[in-house]
């Protein structure tokens, strides 16, 4: 198998149900990860490596999918989005309706709004 040209990270973080931020895995990230792997196999996309990841911090718009080296982050991804994402991974344009920007990184649930944003 050749060295992958693109890496796709799928957040499958699981938090305690009492935590104010949602968990991507509770929003379908596990099935999304499997669907991406299956679509990759169907297309024989050997230049793509789909891997699972921990929290990427944009929890409020999860499940989160990150594509590198493209530096594209997708939010609110569902299984039905997988073919379009695979088109991107195979050289197409990013799926603009799913791309999250800077504002989504700083979203916090109401009970955390009075806290300062996380620092690097």
C-alpha atoms as an extended CHARMM CRD file, in Angstrom:
* protein
*
       120  EXT
         1         1  UNK       CA              0.0000000000        0.0000000000        0.0000000000  PROA      1               0.0000000000
         2         2  UNK       CA              1.4260000000        3.4320000000       -0.8960000000  PROA      2               0.0000000000
         3         3  UNK       CA              2.0190000000        6.1860000000        1.6220000000  PROA      3               0.0000000000
         4         4  UNK       CA             -1.2810000000        8.0550000000        2.1190000000  PROA      4               0.0000000000
         5         5  UNK       CA             -1.6080000000       11.4750000000        0.4970000000  PROA      5               0.0000000000
         6         6  UNK       CA             -4.4410000000       12.5090000000        2.8070000000  PROA      6               0.0000000000
         7         7  UNK       CA             -5.3150000000       11.6700000000        6.3620000000  PROA      7               0.0000000000
         8         8  UNK       CA             -8.8960000000       11.8700000000        7.6190000000  PROA      8               0.0000000000
         9         9  UNK       CA             -9.3610000000       12.0910000000       11.3700000000  PROA      9               0.0000000000
        10        10  UNK       CA            -12.7970000000       11.3410000000       12.8250000000  PROA      10              0.0000000000
        11        11  UNK       CA            -13.4390000000       12.4080000000       16.4110000000  PROA      11              0.0000000000
        12        12  UNK       CA            -14.9250000000        9.5230000000       18.3540000000  PROA      12              0.0000000000
        13        13  UNK       CA            -14.5240000000       11.1540000000       21.7630000000  PROA      13              0.0000000000
        14        14  UNK       CA            -16.8800000000        9.9530000000       24.5080000000  PROA      14              0.0000000000
        15        15  UNK       CA            -17.5710000000       12.1780000000       27.4940000000  PROA      15              0.0000000000
        16        16  UNK       CA            -19.4520000000       11.5960000000       30.6860000000  PROA      16              0.0000000000
        17        17  UNK       CA            -23.1680000000       12.2220000000       30.0080000000  PROA      17              0.0000000000
        18        18  UNK       CA            -23.1260000000       14.9400000000       32.6890000000  PROA      18              0.0000000000
        19        19  UNK       CA            -20.4480000000       16.9620000000       30.8540000000  PROA      19              0.0000000000
        20        20  UNK       CA            -21.8270000000       20.1860000000       29.3230000000  PROA      20              0.0000000000
        21        21  UNK       CA            -20.1530000000       19.5690000000       25.9490000000  PROA      21              0.0000000000
        22        22  UNK       CA            -21.5260000000       16.8430000000       23.6760000000  PROA      22              0.0000000000
        23        23  UNK       CA            -19.5950000000       13.7640000000       22.6170000000  PROA      23              0.0000000000
        24        24  UNK       CA            -19.0320000000       13.1350000000       18.9250000000  PROA      24              0.0000000000
        25        25  UNK       CA            -19.4680000000        9.4010000000       19.4200000000  PROA      25              0.0000000000
        26        26  UNK       CA            -22.9260000000       10.0100000000       20.9100000000  PROA      26              0.0000000000
        27        27  UNK       CA            -23.7860000000       11.9810000000       17.7680000000  PROA      27              0.0000000000
        28        28  UNK       CA            -22.9870000000        9.1070000000       15.4080000000  PROA      28              0.0000000000
        29        29  UNK       CA            -19.2300000000        9.4100000000       14.9230000000  PROA      29              0.0000000000
        30        30  UNK       CA            -18.6390000000        5.6580000000       15.2460000000  PROA      30              0.0000000000
        31        31  UNK       CA            -21.0000000000        4.8580000000       12.3820000000  PROA      31              0.0000000000
        32        32  UNK       CA            -19.5460000000        7.7790000000       10.4240000000  PROA      32              0.0000000000
        33        33  UNK       CA            -16.0130000000        6.3930000000       10.8800000000  PROA      33              0.0000000000
        34        34  UNK       CA            -17.1500000000        2.9810000000        9.6460000000  PROA      34              0.0000000000
        35        35  UNK       CA            -18.9670000000        4.5010000000        6.6670000000  PROA      35              0.0000000000
        36        36  UNK       CA            -15.8420000000        6.4530000000        5.6400000000  PROA      36              0.0000000000
        37        37  UNK       CA            -13.7200000000        3.2980000000        5.8620000000  PROA      37              0.0000000000
        38        38  UNK       CA            -16.2570000000        1.3180000000        3.8360000000  PROA      38              0.0000000000
        39        39  UNK       CA            -16.4820000000        4.0130000000        1.1410000000  PROA      39              0.0000000000
        40        40  UNK       CA            -12.6970000000        4.2200000000        1.0110000000  PROA      40              0.0000000000
        41        41  UNK       CA            -12.5890000000        0.4580000000        0.4020000000  PROA      41              0.0000000000
        42        42  UNK       CA            -15.3180000000        0.5490000000       -2.2600000000  PROA      42              0.0000000000
        43        43  UNK       CA            -13.4260000000        3.2230000000       -4.1470000000  PROA      43              0.0000000000
        44        44  UNK       CA            -10.0340000000        1.5660000000       -3.5890000000  PROA      44              0.0000000000
        45        45  UNK       CA             -8.8030000000        4.9610000000       -2.3770000000  PROA      45              0.0000000000
        46        46  UNK       CA             -5.3300000000        3.8060000000       -1.3450000000  PROA      46              0.0000000000
        47        47  UNK       CA             -4.0490000000        7.3980000000       -1.0810000000  PROA      47              0.0000000000
        48        48  UNK       CA             -6.4210000000        8.0700000000        1.8310000000  PROA      48              0.0000000000
        49        49  UNK       CA             -6.0560000000        6.9120000000        5.4290000000  PROA      49              0.0000000000
        50        50  UNK       CA             -9.0970000000        7.1730000000        7.7010000000  PROA      50              0.0000000000
        51        51  UNK       CA             -8.2210000000        7.1400000000       11.3970000000  PROA      51              0.0000000000
        52        52  UNK       CA            -10.0950000000        7.7990000000       14.5950000000  PROA      52              0.0000000000
        53        53  UNK       CA             -9.1350000000       10.6450000000       16.8730000000  PROA      53              0.0000000000
        54        54  UNK       CA             -9.8940000000       12.0520000000       20.2730000000  PROA      54              0.0000000000
        55        55  UNK       CA            -11.4390000000       15.4290000000       20.8950000000  PROA      55              0.0000000000
        56        56  UNK       CA            -10.6000000000       18.1690000000       18.4080000000  PROA      56              0.0000000000
        57        57  UNK       CA            -12.3690000000       20.8490000000       20.5240000000  PROA      57              0.0000000000
        58        58  UNK       CA            -15.1900000000       21.8810000000       18.1670000000  PROA      58              0.0000000000
        59        59  UNK       CA            -17.5690000000       19.6650000000       20.1270000000  PROA      59              0.0000000000
        60        60  UNK       CA            -20.6150000000       21.8710000000       19.7300000000  PROA      60              0.0000000000
        61        61  UNK       CA            -20.7410000000       21.1700000000       15.9950000000  PROA      61              0.0000000000
        62        62  UNK       CA            -19.6940000000       17.4950000000       16.0430000000  PROA      62              0.0000000000
        63        63  UNK       CA            -19.1200000000       14.9750000000       14.7580000000  PROA      63              0.0000000000
        64        64  UNK       CA            -15.8870000000       16.5470000000       13.5630000000  PROA      64              0.0000000000
        65        65  UNK       CA            -13.8300000000       15.2860000000       10.6310000000  PROA      65              0.0000000000
        66        66  UNK       CA            -10.3950000000       16.7730000000        9.8600000000  PROA      66              0.0000000000
        67        67  UNK       CA             -8.6230000000       16.3840000000        6.5100000000  PROA      67              0.0000000000
        68        68  UNK       CA             -4.8660000000       16.8180000000        6.2860000000  PROA      68              0.0000000000
        69        69  UNK       CA             -2.7750000000       18.1450000000        4.6640000000  PROA      69              0.0000000000
        70        70  UNK       CA             -5.7410000000       20.1750000000        3.3520000000  PROA      70              0.0000000000
        71        71  UNK       CA             -6.3760000000       21.7510000000        6.7890000000  PROA      71              0.0000000000
        72        72  UNK       CA            -10.1240000000       21.3470000000        6.2890000000  PROA      72              0.0000000000
        73        73  UNK       CA            -12.4230000000       20.6990000000        9.2320000000  PROA      73              0.0000000000
        74        74  UNK       CA            -15.9520000000       19.4300000000        8.7370000000  PROA      74              0.0000000000
        75        75  UNK       CA            -18.6700000000       19.6770000000       11.3760000000  PROA      75              0.0000000000
        76        76  UNK       CA            -22.0740000000       18.0980000000       11.8420000000  PROA      76              0.0000000000
        77        77  UNK       CA            -21.1130000000       15.2950000000        9.4990000000  PROA      77              0.0000000000
        78        78  UNK       CA            -23.5390000000       12.4130000000        8.9770000000  PROA      78              0.0000000000
        79        79  UNK       CA            -23.2000000000        9.1670000000        7.0530000000  PROA      79              0.0000000000
        80        80  UNK       CA            -25.0520000000       10.6130000000        4.0500000000  PROA      80              0.0000000000
        81        81  UNK       CA            -22.1900000000       13.1290000000        3.6360000000  PROA      81              0.0000000000
        82        82  UNK       CA            -19.5630000000       10.4140000000        3.1520000000  PROA      82              0.0000000000
        83        83  UNK       CA            -19.6620000000       10.2210000000       -0.6840000000  PROA      83              0.0000000000
        84        84  UNK       CA            -19.1290000000       13.9830000000       -0.9970000000  PROA      84              0.0000000000
        85        85  UNK       CA            -16.2710000000       13.8910000000        1.5010000000  PROA      85              0.0000000000
        86        86  UNK       CA            -14.6650000000       11.0240000000       -0.4080000000  PROA      86              0.0000000000
        87        87  UNK       CA            -14.9660000000       13.0690000000       -3.6130000000  PROA      87              0.0000000000
        88        88  UNK       CA            -12.9600000000       15.7910000000       -1.8370000000  PROA      88              0.0000000000
        89        89  UNK       CA            -10.4030000000       13.2490000000       -0.6600000000  PROA      89              0.0000000000
        90        90  UNK       CA             -9.9370000000       12.0130000000       -4.1990000000  PROA      90              0.0000000000
        91        91  UNK       CA             -9.0140000000       15.4470000000       -5.5010000000  PROA      91              0.0000000000
        92        92  UNK       CA            -12.3120000000       17.3370000000       -5.5480000000  PROA      92              0.0000000000
        93        93  UNK       CA            -13.2510000000       20.5330000000       -3.7810000000  PROA      93              0.0000000000
        94        94  UNK       CA            -14.0370000000       20.5420000000       -0.0520000000  PROA      94              0.0000000000
        95        95  UNK       CA            -17.6940000000       20.1390000000        0.8620000000  PROA      95              0.0000000000
        96        96  UNK       CA            -18.2470000000       23.8150000000        1.6500000000  PROA      96              0.0000000000
        97        97  UNK       CA            -21.5910000000       23.3490000000        3.4170000000  PROA      97              0.0000000000
        98        98  UNK       CA            -19.8250000000       21.1970000000        6.0450000000  PROA      98              0.0000000000
        99        99  UNK       CA            -16.6660000000       23.2730000000        6.5330000000  PROA      99              0.0000000000
       100       100  UNK       CA            -16.4260000000       24.8730000000        9.9450000000  PROA      100             0.0000000000
       101       101  UNK       CA            -14.6360000000       28.1360000000       10.5650000000  PROA      101             0.0000000000
       102       102  UNK       CA            -13.0930000000       29.9690000000       13.4820000000  PROA      102             0.0000000000
       103       103  UNK       CA            -16.4380000000       30.8330000000       15.0850000000  PROA      103             0.0000000000
       104       104  UNK       CA            -17.3510000000       27.1750000000       15.5900000000  PROA      104             0.0000000000
       105       105  UNK       CA            -14.1650000000       26.5120000000       17.5570000000  PROA      105             0.0000000000
       106       106  UNK       CA            -15.1870000000       28.9320000000       20.2930000000  PROA      106             0.0000000000
       107       107  UNK       CA            -18.7870000000       27.7680000000       20.7340000000  PROA      107             0.0000000000
       108       108  UNK       CA            -19.5660000000       26.6830000000       24.2570000000  PROA      108             0.0000000000
       109       109  UNK       CA            -22.6860000000       25.4100000000       25.9600000000  PROA      109             0.0000000000
       110       110  UNK       CA            -24.5740000000       28.0070000000       28.0240000000  PROA      110             0.0000000000
       111       111  UNK       CA            -23.2360000000       26.6750000000       31.3250000000  PROA      111             0.0000000000
       112       112  UNK       CA            -19.6660000000       27.3130000000       30.1090000000  PROA      112             0.0000000000
       113       113  UNK       CA            -20.1830000000       30.7130000000       28.4480000000  PROA      113             0.0000000000
       114       114  UNK       CA            -18.8570000000       32.6880000000       31.4020000000  PROA      114             0.0000000000
       115       115  UNK       CA            -15.5110000000       30.8510000000       31.2340000000  PROA      115             0.0000000000
       116       116  UNK       CA            -12.7020000000       32.2030000000       29.0940000000  PROA      116             0.0000000000
       117       117  UNK       CA            -12.0170000000       30.3710000000       25.8190000000  PROA      117             0.0000000000
       118       118  UNK       CA             -9.3750000000       27.6450000000       25.9780000000  PROA      118             0.0000000000
       119       119  UNK       CA             -5.8110000000       28.7220000000       25.2840000000  PROA      119             0.0000000000
       120       120  UNK       CA             -3.2620000000       26.8290000000       23.2250000000  PROA      120             0.0000000000
